[in-house]
């Protein structure tokens, strides 16, 4: 079975945006999920700046 982590964010315009990360390990702890929620947007924004 494949696990998918769904993260929902509000854009600057107040619109909802979803991000799906597939292949997440099933034993992901709440602390690991919280770390993803904090770090991923920062990493994603840096990726956008590079491109």
mmCIF entry with sequence, helices, sheets and N, C-alpha, C, O atoms, coordinates in Angstrom:
data_MODEL
# 
_entry.id   MODEL 
# 
_entity.id                         1 
_entity.type                       polymer 
_entity.pdbx_number_of_molecules   1 
# 
_entity_poly.entity_id                      1 
_entity_poly.type                           'polypeptide(L)' 
_entity_poly.nstd_linkage                   no 
_entity_poly.nstd_monomer                   no 
_entity_poly.pdbx_seq_one_letter_code       
;(UNK)(UNK)(UNK)(UNK)(UNK)(UNK)(UNK)(UNK)(UNK)(UNK)(UNK)(UNK)(UNK)(UNK)(UNK)(UNK)
(UNK)(UNK)(UNK)(UNK)(UNK)(UNK)(UNK)(UNK)(UNK)(UNK)(UNK)(UNK)(UNK)(UNK)(UNK)(UNK)
(UNK)(UNK)(UNK)(UNK)(UNK)(UNK)(UNK)(UNK)(UNK)(UNK)(UNK)(UNK)(UNK)(UNK)(UNK)(UNK)
(UNK)(UNK)(UNK)
;
_entity_poly.pdbx_seq_one_letter_code_can   XXXXXXXXXXXXXXXXXXXXXXXXXXXXXXXXXXXXXXXXXXXXXXXXXXX 
_entity_poly.pdbx_strand_id                 A 
# 
loop_
_entity_poly_seq.entity_id 
_entity_poly_seq.num 
_entity_poly_seq.mon_id 
_entity_poly_seq.hetero 
1 1  UNK n 
1 2  UNK n 
1 3  UNK n 
1 4  UNK n 
1 5  UNK n 
1 6  UNK n 
1 7  UNK n 
1 8  UNK n 
1 9  UNK n 
1 10 UNK n 
1 11 UNK n 
1 12 UNK n 
1 13 UNK n 
1 14 UNK n 
1 15 UNK n 
1 16 UNK n 
1 17 UNK n 
1 18 UNK n 
1 19 UNK n 
1 20 UNK n 
1 21 UNK n 
1 22 UNK n 
1 23 UNK n 
1 24 UNK n 
1 25 UNK n 
1 26 UNK n 
1 27 UNK n 
1 28 UNK n 
1 29 UNK n 
1 30 UNK n 
1 31 UNK n 
1 32 UNK n 
1 33 UNK n 
1 34 UNK n 
1 35 UNK n 
1 36 UNK n 
1 37 UNK n 
1 38 UNK n 
1 39 UNK n 
1 40 UNK n 
1 41 UNK n 
1 42 UNK n 
1 43 UNK n 
1 44 UNK n 
1 45 UNK n 
1 46 UNK n 
1 47 UNK n 
1 48 UNK n 
1 49 UNK n 
1 50 UNK n 
1 51 UNK n 
# 
_struct_asym.id          A 
_struct_asym.entity_id   1 
# 
_struct_conf.conf_type_id            HELX_P 
_struct_conf.id                      HELX_P1 
_struct_conf.pdbx_PDB_helix_id       AA1 
_struct_conf.beg_label_comp_id       UNK 
_struct_conf.beg_label_asym_id       A 
_struct_conf.beg_label_seq_id        30 
_struct_conf.pdbx_beg_PDB_ins_code   ? 
_struct_conf.end_label_comp_id       UNK 
_struct_conf.end_label_asym_id       A 
_struct_conf.end_label_seq_id        50 
_struct_conf.pdbx_end_PDB_ins_code   ? 
_struct_conf.beg_auth_comp_id        UNK 
_struct_conf.beg_auth_asym_id        A 
_struct_conf.beg_auth_seq_id         30 
_struct_conf.end_auth_comp_id        UNK 
_struct_conf.end_auth_asym_id        A 
_struct_conf.end_auth_seq_id         50 
_struct_conf.pdbx_PDB_helix_class    1 
_struct_conf.details                 ? 
_struct_conf.pdbx_PDB_helix_length   21 
# 
_struct_conf_type.id          HELX_P 
_struct_conf_type.criteria    ? 
_struct_conf_type.reference   ? 
# 
_struct_sheet.id               AA1 
_struct_sheet.type             ? 
_struct_sheet.number_strands   2 
_struct_sheet.details          ? 
# 
_struct_sheet_order.sheet_id     AA1 
_struct_sheet_order.range_id_1   1 
_struct_sheet_order.range_id_2   2 
_struct_sheet_order.offset       ? 
_struct_sheet_order.sense        anti-parallel 
# 
loop_
_struct_sheet_range.sheet_id 
_struct_sheet_range.id 
_struct_sheet_range.beg_label_comp_id 
_struct_sheet_range.beg_label_asym_id 
_struct_sheet_range.beg_label_seq_id 
_struct_sheet_range.pdbx_beg_PDB_ins_code 
_struct_sheet_range.end_label_comp_id 
_struct_sheet_range.end_label_asym_id 
_struct_sheet_range.end_label_seq_id 
_struct_sheet_range.pdbx_end_PDB_ins_code 
_struct_sheet_range.beg_auth_comp_id 
_struct_sheet_range.beg_auth_asym_id 
_struct_sheet_range.beg_auth_seq_id 
_struct_sheet_range.end_auth_comp_id 
_struct_sheet_range.end_auth_asym_id 
_struct_sheet_range.end_auth_seq_id 
AA1 1 UNK A 4  ? UNK A 10 ? UNK A 4  UNK A 10 
AA1 2 UNK A 16 ? UNK A 22 ? UNK A 16 UNK A 22 
# 
loop_
_atom_site.group_PDB 
_atom_site.id 
_atom_site.type_symbol 
_atom_site.label_atom_id 
_atom_site.label_alt_id 
_atom_site.label_comp_id 
_atom_site.label_asym_id 
_atom_site.label_entity_id 
_atom_site.label_seq_id 
_atom_site.pdbx_PDB_ins_code 
_atom_site.Cartn_x 
_atom_site.Cartn_y 
_atom_site.Cartn_z 
_atom_site.occupancy 
_atom_site.B_iso_or_equiv 
_atom_site.pdbx_formal_charge 
_atom_site.auth_seq_id 
_atom_site.auth_comp_id 
_atom_site.auth_asym_id 
_atom_site.auth_atom_id 
_atom_site.pdbx_PDB_model_num 
ATOM 1   N N  . UNK A 1 1  ? 0.836  -1.166 0.000   1.00 0.00 ? 1  UNK A N  1 
ATOM 2   C CA . UNK A 1 1  ? 0.000  0.000  0.000   1.00 0.00 ? 1  UNK A CA 1 
ATOM 3   C C  . UNK A 1 1  ? 0.893  1.245  0.000   1.00 0.00 ? 1  UNK A C  1 
ATOM 4   O O  . UNK A 1 1  ? 1.877  1.315  0.737   1.00 0.00 ? 1  UNK A O  1 
ATOM 5   N N  . UNK A 1 2  ? 0.543  2.209  -0.823  1.00 0.00 ? 2  UNK A N  1 
ATOM 6   C CA . UNK A 1 2  ? 1.302  3.460  -0.888  1.00 0.00 ? 2  UNK A CA 1 
ATOM 7   C C  . UNK A 1 2  ? 0.644  4.505  0.010   1.00 0.00 ? 2  UNK A C  1 
ATOM 8   O O  . UNK A 1 2  ? -0.579 4.636  0.039   1.00 0.00 ? 2  UNK A O  1 
ATOM 9   N N  . UNK A 1 3  ? 1.472  5.239  0.737   1.00 0.00 ? 3  UNK A N  1 
ATOM 10  C CA . UNK A 1 3  ? 0.977  6.303  1.604   1.00 0.00 ? 3  UNK A CA 1 
ATOM 11  C C  . UNK A 1 3  ? 1.295  7.654  0.967   1.00 0.00 ? 3  UNK A C  1 
ATOM 12  O O  . UNK A 1 3  ? 2.365  7.850  0.391   1.00 0.00 ? 3  UNK A O  1 
ATOM 13  N N  . UNK A 1 4  ? 0.348  8.574  1.084   1.00 0.00 ? 4  UNK A N  1 
ATOM 14  C CA . UNK A 1 4  ? 0.501  9.915  0.521   1.00 0.00 ? 4  UNK A CA 1 
ATOM 15  C C  . UNK A 1 4  ? 0.243  10.923 1.631   1.00 0.00 ? 4  UNK A C  1 
ATOM 16  O O  . UNK A 1 4  ? -0.769 10.857 2.329   1.00 0.00 ? 4  UNK A O  1 
ATOM 17  N N  . UNK A 1 5  ? 1.181  11.860 1.782   1.00 0.00 ? 5  UNK A N  1 
ATOM 18  C CA . UNK A 1 5  ? 1.007  12.941 2.745   1.00 0.00 ? 5  UNK A CA 1 
ATOM 19  C C  . UNK A 1 5  ? 0.429  14.133 2.003   1.00 0.00 ? 5  UNK A C  1 
ATOM 20  O O  . UNK A 1 5  ? 1.017  14.617 1.036   1.00 0.00 ? 5  UNK A O  1 
ATOM 21  N N  . UNK A 1 6  ? -0.719 14.603 2.455   1.00 0.00 ? 6  UNK A N  1 
ATOM 22  C CA . UNK A 1 6  ? -1.385 15.752 1.848   1.00 0.00 ? 6  UNK A CA 1 
ATOM 23  C C  . UNK A 1 6  ? -1.187 16.956 2.750   1.00 0.00 ? 6  UNK A C  1 
ATOM 24  O O  . UNK A 1 6  ? -1.543 16.922 3.928   1.00 0.00 ? 6  UNK A O  1 
ATOM 25  N N  . UNK A 1 7  ? -0.620 18.020 2.199   1.00 0.00 ? 7  UNK A N  1 
ATOM 26  C CA . UNK A 1 7  ? -0.445 19.264 2.947   1.00 0.00 ? 7  UNK A CA 1 
ATOM 27  C C  . UNK A 1 7  ? -1.251 20.347 2.246   1.00 0.00 ? 7  UNK A C  1 
ATOM 28  O O  . UNK A 1 7  ? -1.166 20.509 1.029   1.00 0.00 ? 7  UNK A O  1 
ATOM 29  N N  . UNK A 1 8  ? -2.029 21.082 3.022   1.00 0.00 ? 8  UNK A N  1 
ATOM 30  C CA . UNK A 1 8  ? -2.837 22.172 2.491   1.00 0.00 ? 8  UNK A CA 1 
ATOM 31  C C  . UNK A 1 8  ? -2.295 23.496 3.008   1.00 0.00 ? 8  UNK A C  1 
ATOM 32  O O  . UNK A 1 8  ? -1.978 23.637 4.190   1.00 0.00 ? 8  UNK A O  1 
ATOM 33  N N  . UNK A 1 9  ? -2.194 24.467 2.100   1.00 0.00 ? 9  UNK A N  1 
ATOM 34  C CA . UNK A 1 9  ? -1.677 25.781 2.441   1.00 0.00 ? 9  UNK A CA 1 
ATOM 35  C C  . UNK A 1 9  ? -2.628 26.842 1.919   1.00 0.00 ? 9  UNK A C  1 
ATOM 36  O O  . UNK A 1 9  ? -3.375 26.608 0.969   1.00 0.00 ? 9  UNK A O  1 
ATOM 37  N N  . UNK A 1 10 ? -2.596 28.002 2.541   1.00 0.00 ? 10 UNK A N  1 
ATOM 38  C CA . UNK A 1 10 ? -3.305 29.159 2.010   1.00 0.00 ? 10 UNK A CA 1 
ATOM 39  C C  . UNK A 1 10 ? -2.305 30.026 1.265   1.00 0.00 ? 10 UNK A C  1 
ATOM 40  O O  . UNK A 1 10 ? -1.232 30.333 1.784   1.00 0.00 ? 10 UNK A O  1 
ATOM 41  N N  . UNK A 1 11 ? -2.660 30.421 0.044   1.00 0.00 ? 11 UNK A N  1 
ATOM 42  C CA . UNK A 1 11 ? -1.785 31.273 -0.755  1.00 0.00 ? 11 UNK A CA 1 
ATOM 43  C C  . UNK A 1 11 ? -1.891 32.715 -0.267  1.00 0.00 ? 11 UNK A C  1 
ATOM 44  O O  . UNK A 1 11 ? -2.710 33.036 0.595   1.00 0.00 ? 11 UNK A O  1 
ATOM 45  N N  . UNK A 1 12 ? -1.052 33.572 -0.830  1.00 0.00 ? 12 UNK A N  1 
ATOM 46  C CA . UNK A 1 12 ? -1.105 34.989 -0.473  1.00 0.00 ? 12 UNK A CA 1 
ATOM 47  C C  . UNK A 1 12 ? -2.470 35.590 -0.785  1.00 0.00 ? 12 UNK A C  1 
ATOM 48  O O  . UNK A 1 12 ? -2.886 36.558 -0.148  1.00 0.00 ? 12 UNK A O  1 
ATOM 49  N N  . UNK A 1 13 ? -3.160 35.023 -1.758  1.00 0.00 ? 13 UNK A N  1 
ATOM 50  C CA . UNK A 1 13 ? -4.493 35.502 -2.144  1.00 0.00 ? 13 UNK A CA 1 
ATOM 51  C C  . UNK A 1 13 ? -5.604 34.901 -1.282  1.00 0.00 ? 13 UNK A C  1 
ATOM 52  O O  . UNK A 1 13 ? -6.780 35.199 -1.488  1.00 0.00 ? 13 UNK A O  1 
ATOM 53  N N  . UNK A 1 14 ? -5.235 34.061 -0.326  1.00 0.00 ? 14 UNK A N  1 
ATOM 54  C CA . UNK A 1 14 ? -6.223 33.430 0.532   1.00 0.00 ? 14 UNK A CA 1 
ATOM 55  C C  . UNK A 1 14 ? -6.839 32.184 -0.072  1.00 0.00 ? 14 UNK A C  1 
ATOM 56  O O  . UNK A 1 14 ? -7.795 31.636 0.477   1.00 0.00 ? 14 UNK A O  1 
ATOM 57  N N  . UNK A 1 15 ? -6.305 31.732 -1.193  1.00 0.00 ? 15 UNK A N  1 
ATOM 58  C CA . UNK A 1 15 ? -6.815 30.519 -1.839  1.00 0.00 ? 15 UNK A CA 1 
ATOM 59  C C  . UNK A 1 15 ? -6.117 29.294 -1.259  1.00 0.00 ? 15 UNK A C  1 
ATOM 60  O O  . UNK A 1 15 ? -4.962 29.363 -0.840  1.00 0.00 ? 15 UNK A O  1 
ATOM 61  N N  . UNK A 1 16 ? -6.828 28.181 -1.240  1.00 0.00 ? 16 UNK A N  1 
ATOM 62  C CA . UNK A 1 16 ? -6.279 26.933 -0.731  1.00 0.00 ? 16 UNK A CA 1 
ATOM 63  C C  . UNK A 1 16 ? -5.471 26.241 -1.820  1.00 0.00 ? 16 UNK A C  1 
ATOM 64  O O  . UNK A 1 16 ? -5.912 26.144 -2.965  1.00 0.00 ? 16 UNK A O  1 
ATOM 65  N N  . UNK A 1 17 ? -4.283 25.760 -1.456  1.00 0.00 ? 17 UNK A N  1 
ATOM 66  C CA . UNK A 1 17 ? -3.434 25.014 -2.374  1.00 0.00 ? 17 UNK A CA 1 
ATOM 67  C C  . UNK A 1 17 ? -3.012 23.726 -1.677  1.00 0.00 ? 17 UNK A C  1 
ATOM 68  O O  . UNK A 1 17 ? -2.625 23.746 -0.508  1.00 0.00 ? 17 UNK A O  1 
ATOM 69  N N  . UNK A 1 18 ? -3.086 22.610 -2.390  1.00 0.00 ? 18 UNK A N  1 
ATOM 70  C CA . UNK A 1 18 ? -2.717 21.314 -1.823  1.00 0.00 ? 18 UNK A CA 1 
ATOM 71  C C  . UNK A 1 18 ? -1.421 20.811 -2.443  1.00 0.00 ? 18 UNK A C  1 
ATOM 72  O O  . UNK A 1 18 ? -1.121 21.058 -3.611  1.00 0.00 ? 18 UNK A O  1 
ATOM 73  N N  . UNK A 1 19 ? -0.676 20.106 -1.626  1.00 0.00 ? 19 UNK A N  1 
ATOM 74  C CA . UNK A 1 19 ? 0.560  19.480 -2.081  1.00 0.00 ? 19 UNK A CA 1 
ATOM 75  C C  . UNK A 1 19 ? 0.541  18.036 -1.616  1.00 0.00 ? 19 UNK A C  1 
ATOM 76  O O  . UNK A 1 19 ? 0.348  17.770 -0.430  1.00 0.00 ? 19 UNK A O  1 
ATOM 77  N N  . UNK A 1 20 ? 0.740  17.099 -2.536  1.00 0.00 ? 20 UNK A N  1 
ATOM 78  C CA . UNK A 1 20 ? 0.770  15.676 -2.221  1.00 0.00 ? 20 UNK A CA 1 
ATOM 79  C C  . UNK A 1 20 ? 2.199  15.171 -2.323  1.00 0.00 ? 20 UNK A C  1 
ATOM 80  O O  . UNK A 1 20 ? 2.889  15.433 -3.308  1.00 0.00 ? 20 UNK A O  1 
ATOM 81  N N  . UNK A 1 21 ? 2.640  14.447 -1.305  1.00 0.00 ? 21 UNK A N  1 
ATOM 82  C CA . UNK A 1 21 ? 3.949  13.799 -1.331  1.00 0.00 ? 21 UNK A CA 1 
ATOM 83  C C  . UNK A 1 21 ? 3.690  12.303 -1.257  1.00 0.00 ? 21 UNK A C  1 
ATOM 84  O O  . UNK A 1 21 ? 3.207  11.799 -0.242  1.00 0.00 ? 21 UNK A O  1 
ATOM 85  N N  . UNK A 1 22 ? 4.012  11.594 -2.336  1.00 0.00 ? 22 UNK A N  1 
ATOM 86  C CA . UNK A 1 22 ? 3.768  10.151 -2.357  1.00 0.00 ? 22 UNK A CA 1 
ATOM 87  C C  . UNK A 1 22 ? 5.007  9.401  -1.878  1.00 0.00 ? 22 UNK A C  1 
ATOM 88  O O  . UNK A 1 22 ? 6.109  9.948  -1.838  1.00 0.00 ? 22 UNK A O  1 
ATOM 89  N N  . UNK A 1 23 ? 4.803  8.164  -1.524  1.00 0.00 ? 23 UNK A N  1 
ATOM 90  C CA . UNK A 1 23 ? 5.912  7.323  -1.081  1.00 0.00 ? 23 UNK A CA 1 
ATOM 91  C C  . UNK A 1 23 ? 6.321  7.590  0.360   1.00 0.00 ? 23 UNK A C  1 
ATOM 92  O O  . UNK A 1 23 ? 7.442  7.268  0.753   1.00 0.00 ? 23 UNK A O  1 
ATOM 93  N N  . UNK A 1 24 ? 5.435  8.171  1.147   1.00 0.00 ? 24 UNK A N  1 
ATOM 94  C CA . UNK A 1 24 ? 5.728  8.458  2.548   1.00 0.00 ? 24 UNK A CA 1 
ATOM 95  C C  . UNK A 1 24 ? 5.717  7.153  3.329   1.00 0.00 ? 24 UNK A C  1 
ATOM 96  O O  . UNK A 1 24 ? 4.846  6.306  3.125   1.00 0.00 ? 24 UNK A O  1 
ATOM 97  N N  . UNK A 1 25 ? 6.686  6.995  4.222   1.00 0.00 ? 25 UNK A N  1 
ATOM 98  C CA . UNK A 1 25 ? 6.726  5.769  5.010   1.00 0.00 ? 25 UNK A CA 1 
ATOM 99  C C  . UNK A 1 25 ? 5.542  5.732  5.978   1.00 0.00 ? 25 UNK A C  1 
ATOM 100 O O  . UNK A 1 25 ? 5.175  6.766  6.537   1.00 0.00 ? 25 UNK A O  1 
ATOM 101 N N  . UNK A 1 26 ? 4.946  4.571  6.181   1.00 0.00 ? 26 UNK A N  1 
ATOM 102 C CA . UNK A 1 26 ? 3.736  4.473  6.999   1.00 0.00 ? 26 UNK A CA 1 
ATOM 103 C C  . UNK A 1 26 ? 3.968  4.800  8.469   1.00 0.00 ? 26 UNK A C  1 
ATOM 104 O O  . UNK A 1 26 ? 3.036  5.201  9.166   1.00 0.00 ? 26 UNK A O  1 
ATOM 105 N N  . UNK A 1 27 ? 5.188  4.636  8.943   1.00 0.00 ? 27 UNK A N  1 
ATOM 106 C CA . UNK A 1 27 ? 5.453  4.864  10.364  1.00 0.00 ? 27 UNK A CA 1 
ATOM 107 C C  . UNK A 1 27 ? 5.920  6.292  10.659  1.00 0.00 ? 27 UNK A C  1 
ATOM 108 O O  . UNK A 1 27 ? 6.616  6.527  11.647  1.00 0.00 ? 27 UNK A O  1 
ATOM 109 N N  . UNK A 1 28 ? 5.540  7.239  9.809   1.00 0.00 ? 28 UNK A N  1 
ATOM 110 C CA . UNK A 1 28 ? 5.884  8.641  10.003  1.00 0.00 ? 28 UNK A CA 1 
ATOM 111 C C  . UNK A 1 28 ? 5.290  9.133  11.325  1.00 0.00 ? 28 UNK A C  1 
ATOM 112 O O  . UNK A 1 28 ? 4.087  9.016  11.554  1.00 0.00 ? 28 UNK A O  1 
ATOM 113 N N  . UNK A 1 29 ? 6.138  9.678  12.181  1.00 0.00 ? 29 UNK A N  1 
ATOM 114 C CA . UNK A 1 29 ? 5.671  10.143 13.492  1.00 0.00 ? 29 UNK A CA 1 
ATOM 115 C C  . UNK A 1 29 ? 5.065  11.538 13.369  1.00 0.00 ? 29 UNK A C  1 
ATOM 116 O O  . UNK A 1 29 ? 5.318  12.237 12.388  1.00 0.00 ? 29 UNK A O  1 
ATOM 117 N N  . UNK A 1 30 ? 4.278  11.946 14.341  1.00 0.00 ? 30 UNK A N  1 
ATOM 118 C CA . UNK A 1 30 ? 3.744  13.318 14.324  1.00 0.00 ? 30 UNK A CA 1 
ATOM 119 C C  . UNK A 1 30 ? 4.859  14.368 14.258  1.00 0.00 ? 30 UNK A C  1 
ATOM 120 O O  . UNK A 1 30 ? 4.703  15.391 13.590  1.00 0.00 ? 30 UNK A O  1 
ATOM 121 N N  . UNK A 1 31 ? 5.970  14.128 14.936  1.00 0.00 ? 31 UNK A N  1 
ATOM 122 C CA . UNK A 1 31 ? 7.093  15.072 14.904  1.00 0.00 ? 31 UNK A CA 1 
ATOM 123 C C  . UNK A 1 31 ? 7.680  15.161 13.494  1.00 0.00 ? 31 UNK A C  1 
ATOM 124 O O  . UNK A 1 31 ? 8.025  16.252 13.039  1.00 0.00 ? 31 UNK A O  1 
ATOM 125 N N  . UNK A 1 32 ? 7.797  14.025 12.799  1.00 0.00 ? 32 UNK A N  1 
ATOM 126 C CA . UNK A 1 32 ? 8.318  14.033 11.430  1.00 0.00 ? 32 UNK A CA 1 
ATOM 127 C C  . UNK A 1 32 ? 7.358  14.754 10.487  1.00 0.00 ? 32 UNK A C  1 
ATOM 128 O O  . UNK A 1 32 ? 7.795  15.487 9.600   1.00 0.00 ? 32 UNK A O  1 
ATOM 129 N N  . UNK A 1 33 ? 6.054  14.551 10.672  1.00 0.00 ? 33 UNK A N  1 
ATOM 130 C CA . UNK A 1 33 ? 5.074  15.264 9.847   1.00 0.00 ? 33 UNK A CA 1 
ATOM 131 C C  . UNK A 1 33 ? 5.168  16.761 10.074  1.00 0.00 ? 33 UNK A C  1 
ATOM 132 O O  . UNK A 1 33 ? 5.124  17.540 9.122   1.00 0.00 ? 33 UNK A O  1 
ATOM 133 N N  . UNK A 1 34 ? 5.296  17.165 11.318  1.00 0.00 ? 34 UNK A N  1 
ATOM 134 C CA . UNK A 1 34 ? 5.413  18.590 11.623  1.00 0.00 ? 34 UNK A CA 1 
ATOM 135 C C  . UNK A 1 34 ? 6.677  19.193 11.011  1.00 0.00 ? 34 UNK A C  1 
ATOM 136 O O  . UNK A 1 34 ? 6.655  20.324 10.525  1.00 0.00 ? 34 UNK A O  1 
ATOM 137 N N  . UNK A 1 35 ? 7.765  18.447 11.036  1.00 0.00 ? 35 UNK A N  1 
ATOM 138 C CA . UNK A 1 35 ? 9.003  18.917 10.423  1.00 0.00 ? 35 UNK A CA 1 
ATOM 139 C C  . UNK A 1 35 ? 8.803  19.131 8.929   1.00 0.00 ? 35 UNK A C  1 
ATOM 140 O O  . UNK A 1 35 ? 9.260  20.134 8.382   1.00 0.00 ? 35 UNK A O  1 
ATOM 141 N N  . UNK A 1 36 ? 8.128  18.203 8.265   1.00 0.00 ? 36 UNK A N  1 
ATOM 142 C CA . UNK A 1 36 ? 7.841  18.374 6.841   1.00 0.00 ? 36 UNK A CA 1 
ATOM 143 C C  . UNK A 1 36 ? 7.004  19.618 6.587   1.00 0.00 ? 36 UNK A C  1 
ATOM 144 O O  . UNK A 1 36 ? 7.251  20.363 5.638   1.00 0.00 ? 36 UNK A O  1 
ATOM 145 N N  . UNK A 1 37 ? 6.009  19.836 7.443   1.00 0.00 ? 37 UNK A N  1 
ATOM 146 C CA . UNK A 1 37 ? 5.136  20.997 7.271   1.00 0.00 ? 37 UNK A CA 1 
ATOM 147 C C  . UNK A 1 37 ? 5.897  22.313 7.433   1.00 0.00 ? 37 UNK A C  1 
ATOM 148 O O  . UNK A 1 37 ? 5.549  23.312 6.803   1.00 0.00 ? 37 UNK A O  1 
ATOM 149 N N  . UNK A 1 38 ? 6.916  22.319 8.260   1.00 0.00 ? 38 UNK A N  1 
ATOM 150 C CA . UNK A 1 38 ? 7.700  23.536 8.487   1.00 0.00 ? 38 UNK A CA 1 
ATOM 151 C C  . UNK A 1 38 ? 8.764  23.715 7.405   1.00 0.00 ? 38 UNK A C  1 
ATOM 152 O O  . UNK A 1 38 ? 8.934  24.814 6.877   1.00 0.00 ? 38 UNK A O  1 
ATOM 153 N N  . UNK A 1 39 ? 9.473  22.647 7.077   1.00 0.00 ? 39 UNK A N  1 
ATOM 154 C CA . UNK A 1 39 ? 10.610 22.768 6.161   1.00 0.00 ? 39 UNK A CA 1 
ATOM 155 C C  . UNK A 1 39 ? 10.226 22.787 4.694   1.00 0.00 ? 39 UNK A C  1 
ATOM 156 O O  . UNK A 1 39 ? 10.849 23.510 3.917   1.00 0.00 ? 39 UNK A O  1 
ATOM 157 N N  . UNK A 1 40 ? 9.230  22.026 4.286   1.00 0.00 ? 40 UNK A N  1 
ATOM 158 C CA . UNK A 1 40 ? 8.946  21.912 2.866   1.00 0.00 ? 40 UNK A CA 1 
ATOM 159 C C  . UNK A 1 40 ? 8.615  23.244 2.200   1.00 0.00 ? 40 UNK A C  1 
ATOM 160 O O  . UNK A 1 40 ? 9.144  23.521 1.123   1.00 0.00 ? 40 UNK A O  1 
ATOM 161 N N  . UNK A 1 41 ? 7.762  24.080 2.793   1.00 0.00 ? 41 UNK A N  1 
ATOM 162 C CA . UNK A 1 41 ? 7.488  25.367 2.122   1.00 0.00 ? 41 UNK A CA 1 
ATOM 163 C C  . UNK A 1 41 ? 8.748  26.210 1.922   1.00 0.00 ? 41 UNK A C  1 
ATOM 164 O O  . UNK A 1 41 ? 8.884  26.889 0.904   1.00 0.00 ? 41 UNK A O  1 
ATOM 165 N N  . UNK A 1 42 ? 9.662  26.169 2.881   1.00 0.00 ? 42 UNK A N  1 
ATOM 166 C CA . UNK A 1 42 ? 10.914 26.927 2.757   1.00 0.00 ? 42 UNK A CA 1 
ATOM 167 C C  . UNK A 1 42 ? 11.763 26.383 1.622   1.00 0.00 ? 42 UNK A C  1 
ATOM 168 O O  . UNK A 1 42 ? 12.320 27.146 0.833   1.00 0.00 ? 42 UNK A O  1 
ATOM 169 N N  . UNK A 1 43 ? 11.862 25.061 1.542   1.00 0.00 ? 43 UNK A N  1 
ATOM 170 C CA . UNK A 1 43 ? 12.634 24.427 0.468   1.00 0.00 ? 43 UNK A CA 1 
ATOM 171 C C  . UNK A 1 43 ? 11.989 24.709 -0.878  1.00 0.00 ? 43 UNK A C  1 
ATOM 172 O O  . UNK A 1 43 ? 12.681 25.024 -1.847  1.00 0.00 ? 43 UNK A O  1 
ATOM 173 N N  . UNK A 1 44 ? 10.676 24.600 -0.944  1.00 0.00 ? 44 UNK A N  1 
ATOM 174 C CA . UNK A 1 44 ? 9.950  24.838 -2.193  1.00 0.00 ? 44 UNK A CA 1 
ATOM 175 C C  . UNK A 1 44 ? 10.170 26.268 -2.687  1.00 0.00 ? 44 UNK A C  1 
ATOM 176 O O  . UNK A 1 44 ? 10.394 26.485 -3.878  1.00 0.00 ? 44 UNK A O  1 
ATOM 177 N N  . UNK A 1 45 ? 10.107 27.238 -1.780  1.00 0.00 ? 45 UNK A N  1 
ATOM 178 C CA . UNK A 1 45 ? 10.328 28.637 -2.175  1.00 0.00 ? 45 UNK A CA 1 
ATOM 179 C C  . UNK A 1 45 ? 11.742 28.860 -2.679  1.00 0.00 ? 45 UNK A C  1 
ATOM 180 O O  . UNK A 1 45 ? 11.951 29.635 -3.613  1.00 0.00 ? 45 UNK A O  1 
ATOM 181 N N  . UNK A 1 46 ? 12.718 28.190 -2.073  1.00 0.00 ? 46 UNK A N  1 
ATOM 182 C CA . UNK A 1 46 ? 14.099 28.306 -2.549  1.00 0.00 ? 46 UNK A CA 1 
ATOM 183 C C  . UNK A 1 46 ? 14.240 27.686 -3.940  1.00 0.00 ? 46 UNK A C  1 
ATOM 184 O O  . UNK A 1 46 ? 14.989 28.203 -4.769  1.00 0.00 ? 46 UNK A O  1 
ATOM 185 N N  . UNK A 1 47 ? 13.542 26.603 -4.202  1.00 0.00 ? 47 UNK A N  1 
ATOM 186 C CA . UNK A 1 47 ? 13.588 25.979 -5.523  1.00 0.00 ? 47 UNK A CA 1 
ATOM 187 C C  . UNK A 1 47 ? 13.024 26.915 -6.577  1.00 0.00 ? 47 UNK A C  1 
ATOM 188 O O  . UNK A 1 47 ? 13.547 26.984 -7.688  1.00 0.00 ? 47 UNK A O  1 
ATOM 189 N N  . UNK A 1 48 ? 11.973 27.630 -6.244  1.00 0.00 ? 48 UNK A N  1 
ATOM 190 C CA . UNK A 1 48 ? 11.363 28.561 -7.181  1.00 0.00 ? 48 UNK A CA 1 
ATOM 191 C C  . UNK A 1 48 ? 12.324 29.702 -7.499  1.00 0.00 ? 48 UNK A C  1 
ATOM 192 O O  . UNK A 1 48 ? 12.417 30.132 -8.649  1.00 0.00 ? 48 UNK A O  1 
ATOM 193 N N  . UNK A 1 49 ? 13.039 30.195 -6.485  1.00 0.00 ? 49 UNK A N  1 
ATOM 194 C CA . UNK A 1 49 ? 13.991 31.290 -6.676  1.00 0.00 ? 49 UNK A CA 1 
ATOM 195 C C  . UNK A 1 49 ? 15.119 30.883 -7.606  1.00 0.00 ? 49 UNK A C  1 
ATOM 196 O O  . UNK A 1 49 ? 15.580 31.693 -8.411  1.00 0.00 ? 49 UNK A O  1 
ATOM 197 N N  . UNK A 1 50 ? 15.568 29.646 -7.508  1.00 0.00 ? 50 UNK A N  1 
ATOM 198 C CA . UNK A 1 50 ? 16.674 29.155 -8.352  1.00 0.00 ? 50 UNK A CA 1 
ATOM 199 C C  . UNK A 1 50 ? 16.237 29.061 -9.802  1.00 0.00 ? 50 UNK A C  1 
ATOM 200 O O  . UNK A 1 50 ? 17.011 29.393 -10.700 1.00 0.00 ? 50 UNK A O  1 
ATOM 201 N N  . UNK A 1 51 ? 15.015 28.615 -10.049 1.00 0.00 ? 51 UNK A N  1 
ATOM 202 C CA . UNK A 1 51 ? 14.530 28.457 -11.413 1.00 0.00 ? 51 UNK A CA 1 
ATOM 203 C C  . UNK A 1 51 ? 14.019 29.778 -11.878 1.00 0.00 ? 51 UNK A C  1 
ATOM 204 O O  . UNK A 1 51 ? 13.553 29.895 -13.011 1.00 0.00 ? 51 UNK A O  1 
# 
